[in-house]
Amino acid sequence: QIQLVESGGGLVQTGESLRLSCASSTNILSFNIMRWYRAAPGNQRDFVASLSGFGRSQIADFVKGRFTVSRDTSNNTLFLQMDYLKPEDTAVYYCMGVLKGRSYEHWGQGTQVTVSS
């Protein structure tokens, strides 16, 4: 069974940085697409960033210029680098992946990010 495990969340102050990790139990290049989502309390999950199997990235407009997505294929890990964090970035951040040729979405358990003002 494929597992995605997020880590790296925590409590930071406005303007600080965090790097989230999403460790995959399978070869990360097996995924057609991997995405980061976030859910603030009482809100639905919003798309934050994605990285395709070919290495093409997309970033949501509301974090563009502050967040970047990358991966380490040798360690099967997806990253989300978050800079210049704001209180409105406070949310649970989730990693999701879809294997090549499949449609099932594999989700991690989420990691909490809290940004104090």
C-alpha positions in Angstrom: 0.0 0.0 0.0 1.4 3.4 -1.0 1.9 5.8 1.8 2.6 9.5 1.7 3.8 11.1 5.0 4.0 14.8 5.4 6.3 16.5 7.9 7.9 19.9 8.6 4.9 21.8 9.8 5.0 23.9 12.9 4.5 27.3 14.5 6.4 30.3 13.0 6.1 34.0 12.9 5.0 36.2 10.0 7.8 36.5 7.5 9.5 33.3 8.4 10.0 30.1 6.3 9.1 26.5 6.5 9.9 23.6 4.2 7.3 20.8 4.1 8.3 17.3 3.1 6.1 14.5 1.7 7.9 11.1 1.8 6.6 8.5 -0.5 6.8 4.8 0.2 7.2 4.1 -3.5 9.3 5.6 -6.3 8.2 9.2 -6.6 8.7 9.0 -10.4 5.8 6.5 -10.5 3.4 9.4 -9.9 1.9 11.2 -12.9 1.2 14.2 -10.7 1.8 15.2 -7.1 0.1 18.1 -5.4 0.0 20.1 -2.2 -3.3 21.3 -0.8 -4.2 23.1 2.3 -7.3 23.4 4.4 -7.8 26.2 6.9 -10.2 25.6 9.8 -13.8 25.3 8.5 -12.7 25.6 4.9 -12.3 23.2 2.0 -9.0 22.0 0.7 -7.4 24.4 -1.7 -4.8 23.6 -4.3 -1.4 25.1 -3.5 1.1 23.6 -5.9 1.8 20.7 -8.1 4.7 18.9 -9.8 4.2 16.6 -12.7 6.2 13.4 -13.5 8.0 15.4 -16.1 9.0 18.0 -13.5 6.6 20.8 -14.6 5.4 22.8 -11.6 2.4 24.9 -11.0 1.8 27.3 -8.1 -1.5 28.8 -7.0 -1.7 32.5 -7.6 -2.3 33.3 -3.9 1.2 31.9 -3.0 3.1 32.6 -6.2 6.4 34.2 -5.5 6.5 32.9 -2.0 6.1 29.1 -2.3 8.0 26.7 -4.5 7.6 22.9 -5.1 10.4 20.5 -5.8 11.4 16.9 -5.3 14.3 14.7 -4.4 14.0 11.6 -6.5 16.8 9.8 -4.7 14.9 10.0 -1.5 11.4 9.8 -3.0 10.4 13.1 -1.3 8.3 16.0 -2.5 8.9 19.4 -0.9 7.0 22.6 -0.5 9.3 25.6 0.4 7.2 28.3 2.0 8.8 31.7 2.4 7.5 35.0 3.7 4.7 33.2 5.5 1.6 35.1 6.5 -1.1 34.4 9.1 -3.5 33.5 6.3 -1.2 30.6 5.4 -2.2 28.9 8.6 -3.7 25.6 7.6 -3.2 21.8 7.5 -1.1 21.0 4.4 -1.7 17.8 2.6 0.3 15.9 0.0 -1.5 14.0 -2.8 -0.3 11.8 -5.6 -1.8 10.0 -8.6 0.1 7.1 -10.1 0.8 7.0 -13.8 -2.1 5.2 -15.6 -4.3 5.4 -12.6 -6.9 7.8 -11.2 -6.9 6.9 -7.5 -5.7 9.7 -5.3 -3.2 8.8 -2.5 -3.3 11.3 0.3 -1.1 11.9 3.3 -2.4 12.7 6.8 -1.5 16.3 6.7 0.9 18.6 8.7 -0.2 21.7 10.6 1.3 25.0 9.7 0.5 27.9 12.0 1.8 31.4 11.3 1.5 34.0 14.1 1.2 37.7 13.6 
